[in-house]
């Protein structure tokens, strides 16, 4: 449906976007994920027609949108600050875009009631926006974006201003609503939990480039490189060198590591790599592979599991385990070779 092709953009004479390309299919929710300043919101604004790229194109099906003005692209845009009219009530805020389309009053009424029902705000239609809570305003902003029945919906950090409890509630509701409407959507966030909850596909941006484009499951289980790993909070990383490929053995600062996971493409014997020990890779029972002496430095109860920190050869690691390990103890640990990833830097 939507195709973004080779977008370049500078900001204050510095590269912001460097050849960004991706597609969005019908009914798909794509999350643009990255740190602040990575160009996520700029991509949305270019797709919407609010900004122009230095080069590159945006297509809807086969139509180049370069000369199509914002109001004729039929895209819905939900801003981070909601951009509601505080002096108007909920009904008038949602009806605003429909009046711009010169619809009949009855059609406007029916459409507004329908979308307010979808976001569970039908009882608030006569309430002033200024009198609503942050979560209620978020729902109204979403209803206003949905009301004109856009062919693409874009959401720029829509939950960023909400507290954690409300954000978690609205994440689930928003995911279900996007799937129900089947409107293709692009969702911008720097919050990994939001992206993994809402996105059918994740596009991770770093330094103006796409570093990984995959499903949430693939991104978490097979991060494309060490930057993706660290961004996701998977920080048990050490340098290594490929000794053999079959079996896969990596030389590290504290010995040889046997790995039984898929290698990245174009990795060869002798290559320098990063080794990622996943949070659940730790084995405390007897195991024949990947055995090392560790000093337990911290042990924190998380509710139904423990987070254990340890030192191995003066390097700190953090793992999640089902039973506590006493802080200060010296123990022999091993790592599950199926829960170790070899990554490119």
N, C-alpha and C positions, 0 to 999 in steps of 0.2 A: 504493500500500500504506500508507505513512505520510504523514500530512499535518499539518504544523505551521502553525497559523493565528494570525497577528497577536499574537505573544508579546511581552509587556512584562514587564520585571523590573528592580527597583532593587537596588542594593547600597550599604549605608551611606548611604541616602537619596539616592543619585545614580543616574540612569538607567544601566542596564547593557545591557539589550536594549530596542530601540525599534521594535516592530512587525515582528518577524521572522516570515516566512512562506516555506515551501518544501515540496516533496513529494519522496519517495523511492520509486522504482518497484521492482518485483520484479527481483532480480538486479543492481541498480545500486549502485555504490559512489560515494557523495557525500563529498567532502572539504570540511570546514569549515576555512577558511584565514584566518589573521589574526594580528596581533601578540598578545603576552601581555596579558591583561586585556580582550580584545575580546568576551568572553562565549561563546567556543566551548564550553568544558567545561560551562558553566551550561546551555547548550542541551541537551547530552547528558543532564545530570542531570534536567532538566525532562521530557524524553522518557521517561527511565527511571522517573520518578515519585519520585525521591529529593528533588527540590525542587519547589515549586509556583510557577507564574508569578504575577505581579501581576494579569495578565489574559491572555486568549488561550486557545487550545485545542490539544490534540494528539489526532488521530484515527488509528485503524487501520482502513482501509477506511471504513466509515460509523460506526464505534463511537467515541464520545467516551470517552477514557481517564481523564477527570477523577477518577472514583470507583473506578478499577481499581487495586488495590495493586501494589507493585513486583513481588512474586513471581508475580502472575497475568498480567503483561503479556507474558510469554514472550519477553523481550528479553535478549540476551547483552551483557554489559558487560565490557570489558577495560580495566582501570585502568592509568595510567602506571607505578605502582609494582608492578604485577602482582598484589599482595594475595594471594600464595600462602601456604600454611601451611608454615612452614619445618620443623616437626617431623614432617610427613607426607611419604611418598614421592610420586613422580610419579603413580603409579596412584591413590592415595587423593586427591590434589589434584584430578585430573580427574574422579574418581568422585563427588566431594562433591555436586555439584549433582544428579546422577542419583539419589543416595540420598535427597535431599530430595523427589524425585518418587515415591519408594516403588517403584522398578522392581525386578524380579526380579534376583538376583545374576548370572544368566547374561546377561541383557540388558545389565546394567551392564558386565560384562566385555567383551562384544562391542562395545559402543559405545565404551568406553575404548580398546580395541585399534585400532578403526577410526580414531579421531581422532588417536591417537598416531602411527599410520602416516602420516596425512595431513601431520603436521608433522615427520615424520622423527625421532620420539623413541620408537619402539616398543621399542628396546633399553635404554631408561633407566627402564622402569616401576618398578623396585624401588630406584632411586637416590633418596636424600633430596634434597629441593629445595635445601636449604642447601649441598649439595655441587656444585650445577650452576653453570655460567658464566651471565653475564647473557643471552647469546643463547639458551641452553638454557632458562632460566627464562621468557624471552619466548615460546618455543614451547609450553611447558607451559601458560602462562596463556591462550594462544590456543586450545589444545586444550580447556581447561576451559570456555572461553566457547562453543566449538562443540558440545561433547558433548550438551547438552540439546536440540540441534537448534532453536535459537531462530529465531523468524520475522523478527527484525531483530538485527543485530550492531552494537554501538557500540564504537569503539576510541578511547581518549583518549591521544594522544601515545605510542603503544605502543613506539616505537623511540627515544624521546628520550634514554634513558640509555645507549645503545650507542655504541661507537666507529664511525667513519665507514665502515670496510671492512665490518664486520659489518652495519651499518645498510643499506648498499647491497645486500648479499646478501639480507637478509631482506625488503627492499622488493620485490624481484622475486618471491620466493617467496610473499609475502603477496598480491600482486596476482593471481598465478595461482590461489592457493587460494580467494580470494574469488570469482573467476570460475567456478571449478570447482564450488563449493558452491551457487552461484546465490542465496546468502542476501543480501538487501539490507543494505547496510552504511553507517554514517556514521563517517567517519574524521576525527578532529580532529588538526590539526598546525599549527605555525607555520613548518614547513620546506617551502619551495616545491618542492624536488626530490622529496620524499616525495609531496606532493600531485599533482604532474604525473605521477609514476610510477604511483601507485595509483588515483587518482580517475578515474571516467568523467565526473564533473561536478565543478566547483569552485564553492564558494560563498564569496566573499570578504567578510569582516566588518570594518567600521571604525566606531568610535564607536557600537556597538550596532545598526548597520543593515547590511543586505546591500547592497553596492555593485556586485557583479556575480555573476551566476549563469549559468555557461556551461561548455562543454567546455574542457579544457586548451588545445586549439588556438586556440579563439576568444579565451580570456582573454589568451593570449600575443600573438596577432596583432592583436587589437582590444581593448586595455584600455579599460574603461569611462570612466575619468577619470585625472587626473594622480596621484591617490593610488595607484590600482592599478598604474600604470606604475612609480612609484618603489618600491612594495612589491616588485615583481618584479625590481628592479634595473635597470630601463630608465630611466636618469636623464639622458639627453641631452634635456633639456626647456628650452624658452624660451617666453616670452610672445609672443602674436601677435594679429593682428586680421584678420578675414576681409575681403579687398578685393573679390574676385569669387567666385562659386560655380561658374561654367561658362565658362572653366576655373577650377579652385579655386586661388586665389592668396592667400597669407597674408603680411601685412606684419609683419616682425620687426625686432629691434634691429639686425641686420646686413643687412637688405635683404629683397626680396620672395622668397618661397619658393613654387614650384609643386608642388602635391601631386596625386598620382593614386591616392588610396585613398578608401574609403567614408567619408563624413562621419557623425558621430553624429546621432541624431534631433534635430529642433528647433534646428538651427544655421542662422543667417541671416547675410546680408551685414551687416558692421559689428560682429558679435559678437566679444567678447574670448575667446580660446581659448589652449590650450597646444599647442605643436608638439613632437612627439616624433620624434627621429631614431633609428631603430632601430640596434642595434649593427653590422649589416651594411650600413648605408645608404651608407657612404663609397665614393666612386669616385675613384681617383687618375688614371685615364686621361681624355683630353679628352672633355668632355661639354658640351652646349649649355645645360643648365639648372642652376640652383642652384649657381653657381660662386663660391667665396670663397677669400681668402688665409688660410692657416693657419700657425701656428708649432708644430712638433712638439716636445713637452715630455718625452715618455717613449715607450719602445718595449720591450715585454716579450714574450719568447718563451714560448708556452703549450704547446708540444709539436708541434702541426701548424699553428698559426696564431700571429699576433702581436696583442697588445693595444696599440693606439696611442693616446696621449693628445695632445691638441692644444688650442691656444688660438685662438679666432676672436672678434675684438672683445672681448677680455678675459673671455670665457666659456670654461670648460674642457669638453671633450667627450672621450668614450672610445669607440673603435671596434675591431672585430675585422677584421683584414685577412689576406690570404694571403701577403703579402711584407712584409719589414721596411721601415721608413722611418727614416732617420737622425735621431736626436734633435738638436734645434737647427736643423734645416733649415726654411726658409720655402718652402712649396709651394702651388700652386693646387689646391684640392680641389673636388669637387662631390658632391651628394647625390642618390641615386636617388629620384625623386619617387614611385615605387611602394613605397618603404620608409620613408615618412614618415607619421605619424599626426597627425590633428588631434583633440585631446581637450578635453573640458570640464573645468573645474577641480573 
